Amino acid sequence: MEKTKYQQLASDLKKEIESGYYSENEKIPSLREIQSLKSCSLSTAKEAYRILEEEGYLYAQNKSGYYVQKQISSVIFGPQNQFYESVEADDRIQQIMNTVMDPKLLSFGAAIPSETYLPIQELNTAFKRAFLHKDIFSYGDLQGNPNLREWIAKRTSLFGYRVSSKQIQITSGCTEAITYSLFAVTEPGDTVIVPSPIYVGLFQILETLKLKVVEIPYRSGEGINSTEFEKLIKRHKPKVFLFAANFNNPNGLLFSDQTKQNLANISYQYGIHLVEDDIYGDLYFEGSRPKPLVSFFPEGKNGPRSFLCSSFSKTLSPGLRIGWVSSKTGISALSKISRAFKIAENHPTQICILEYLKRQTYERHLKYLRREYKSLCQDYIQLLVRESEGNLKITKPDGGFVLWIESALDGDKLLLDAKKMGMAIAPGSLFGLSKHWNQFFRLNVSVGSSPKIREKLSLFAKRFLKK
């Protein structure tokens, strides 16, 4: 049945309250103001507010107006914006990750590409060629091998973020790239705004750097709501926006170009630095390589800085430990931080990657990965939905190689159940500071699709059948 106008208005306002757009005990627009804001009649506004009062979302205060309930969390279901004075995640994460990374288990939990999909033979050949270089055992350039930085600069510029080799710092993987970027623009006690859910390792970085956190949940159909984003900036005054706009881990979502533009404009307007995790950007399923959000960010000498972080860990090999940061205005400060921790990056591995890239097989390899991962995601979704008889709600990813799945069961308990079956999953509690994701879990499809693997998945999916 189609909703009446007042029911639709009540539903819209309820979503805004549930999202945290209006927080606990906050005064909301008056009936006259909401009439103007939502282009509705006064009677429609009154009836919508009546519904919200009855359902416990609002209360009226005599001669003052309407306010969000003081204990609004008791009636809200679903993700909300939340602020954290400190992050204490490392012990909890490590305890769970010990199971997720257990080599004795079939690991659907860790977002690590299987060797099946890595160019192992070609890398072995590249290493042999690398050891013929006369300077293989030197420190090498402090900012990273110039030729490798040049290759990264040219490729980064092709998908919309134009940088030179001098604006790139090589790092030991993407996590270190993100850490140095945050280090360059924050001090302990600063606030960082992050989407939720997001990559588990970021919480350990935020805890180590002693940063405060505001979580802003992903919204279906748009990623991050720009109005909601701006209001949170005004309220909490964050120093940095830390995010993955291209195929976020764990939900595989891609921001539209319009969303990227809106978030970039708002961030620049309020002086918010950007730190973008683009490690999955090359693993898109449709169309062309998406632009990073930082490519929409205005650049000025006195304005906020942007940092684009990535690595070869998801495409060539996680063990190579070669990542990088691209930044038009922040590399000098970041490189100084890098040199404080180490003199140089792994020189032999950088030369190995260059030898591999000389063979011009990288784009062909990426095309192969995109085709395989898209097919695996489709196969896994079909199998899991069929064997669970529709009791699993799976977010269809736009890229990458992980699936984000909601069930009626607790993710932490599912981890223990899966362990008994000889497999590991990643429970949803890893991917946020709040309890929004306790009934979610993540699966890595890069494990493959052998008969043994499909049998394990089928048995696991039957765990969700209603009894």
Secondary structure, 3 states (H helix, E strand, C coil): CCCCHHHHHHHHHHHHHHHCCCCCCCECCCHHHHHHHCCCCHHHHHHHHHHHHHCCCEEEECCCEEEECCCHHHCCCCCCCEEECCCCCHHHHHHHHHHHCCCCCEECCCCCCCHHHCCHHHHHHHHHHHCCCCCCCCCCCCCCCHHHHHHHHHHHHHCCCCCCHHHEEEECHHHHHHHHHHHHHCCCCCEEEEEECCCCHHHHHHHHCCCEEEEEECECCCECCHHHHHHHHHHHCCCEEEECCECCCCCCCECCHHHHHHHHHHHHHCCCEEEEECCCCCCECCCCCCCCHHHHCCCCCCCCCEEEEEECCCCCCHHHCCEEEECCCCHHHHHHHHHHHCCCCCHHHHHHHHHHHHCCCHHHHHHHHHHHHHHHHHHHHHHHHHHCCCCCEEECCCECCEEEEECCCCHHHHHHHHHHCCEECEEHHHHCCCCCCCCEEEEEHHHCCCHHHHHHHHHHHHHHCCC
